[in-house]
Amino acid sequence: MNGLIGRKIGMTSIFNEAGKNIPCTVVELGPNVVSQVKTEDSDGYNAVQLSFGERKAKRMTSALTGHLKNAGIDSTLRVAEFRNCNLEKNLGDKIIVDEVFNEGDKVSAIGVSKGKGFQGVVKRHNFGGVGQATHGQHNRLRAPGSIGACATPSKVIKGMKMGGRTGGNRVKTRNLVVVKVLAEKNILLIKGCVPGHKGAFVIIEK
């Protein structure tokens, strides 16, 4: 396996051997259950599908319930697929965190970033704002300024950086480092920031 599905718990900090304080994100990873094994013969490529968590059976869709029945899984919260897996597993097998990750591993975290609602250009696109007033505005120091082009093309160019809804996007943060693995609690401590709010679902992969 090259990844697992989990849930972001929050942040903490620990001291390393040199006495340096390291900020860490706490992620509960697994145990995951193998819900489907894809092969070249049946699906055209090799992959392993994992499921994470439990919920009330009445909240499951009929399609997902039937799909998980083959693996002996009653209910799940999240399902994700991982390719290029070198860990041989069968339907219904459980995978725990220390089977996949070790201390010092470099990983990527995939999740949905925090939604921030409608924001202006200073927060959304890092415009200069106060102290760096730009061309095209008078006394509104957080305004975007002039957005037009010229007589040609006589319109606002598509993709112009303006205010709008910010956050709530699928984000992948790369080159994070695994600081500690707490296998008995299915906990992974990762140096740095993992996208999403507390309790958000995340995918950690190598």
Rosetta blueprint (number, residue, H / E / L):
1 M L
2 N L
3 G E
4 L E
5 I E
6 G E
7 R E
8 K E
9 I E
10 G E
11 M E
12 T E
13 S E
14 I E
15 F E
16 N L
17 E L
18 A L
19 G L
20 K L
21 N E
22 I E
23 P E
24 C E
25 T E
26 V E
27 V E
28 E E
29 L E
30 G L
31 P L
32 N E
33 V E
34 V E
35 S E
36 Q E
37 V E
38 K E
39 T L
40 E H
41 D H
42 S H
43 D H
44 G L
45 Y L
46 N L
47 A E
48 V E
49 Q E
50 L E
51 S E
52 F E
53 G L
54 E L
55 R L
56 K L
57 A H
58 K H
59 R H
60 M L
61 T L
62 S H
63 A H
64 L H
65 T H
66 G H
67 H H
68 L H
69 K H
70 N L
71 A L
72 G L
73 I L
74 D L
75 S L
76 T L
77 L L
78 R E
79 V E
80 A E
81 E E
82 F E
83 R E
84 N L
85 C L
86 N L
87 L L
88 E L
89 K L
90 N L
91 L L
92 G L
93 D L
94 K E
95 I E
96 I L
97 V H
98 D H
99 E H
100 V L
101 F L
102 N L
103 E L
104 G L
105 D L
106 K E
107 V E
108 S E
109 A E
110 I E
111 G E
112 V E
113 S L
114 K L
115 G L
116 K L
117 G E
118 F E
119 Q E
120 G L
121 V H
122 V H
123 K H
124 R H
125 H H
126 N L
127 F L
128 G L
129 G L
130 V L
131 G L
132 Q L
133 A L
134 T L
135 H L
136 G L
137 Q L
138 H L
139 N L
140 R L
141 L L
142 R L
143 A L
144 P L
145 G L
146 S L
147 I L
148 G L
149 A L
150 C L
151 A L
152 T L
153 P L
154 S L
155 K L
156 V L
157 I L
158 K L
159 G L
160 M L
161 K L
162 M L
163 G L
164 G E
165 R E
166 T E
167 G L
168 G L
169 N L
170 R E
171 V E
172 K E
173 T E
174 R E
175 N E
176 L E
177 V E
178 V E
179 V E
180 K E
181 V E
182 L E
183 A H
184 E H
185 K H
186 N L
187 I E
188 L E
189 L E
190 I E
191 K E
192 G L
193 C L
194 V L
195 P L
196 G L
197 H L
198 K L
199 G L
200 A L
201 F E
202 V E
203 I E
204 I E
205 E E
206 K L
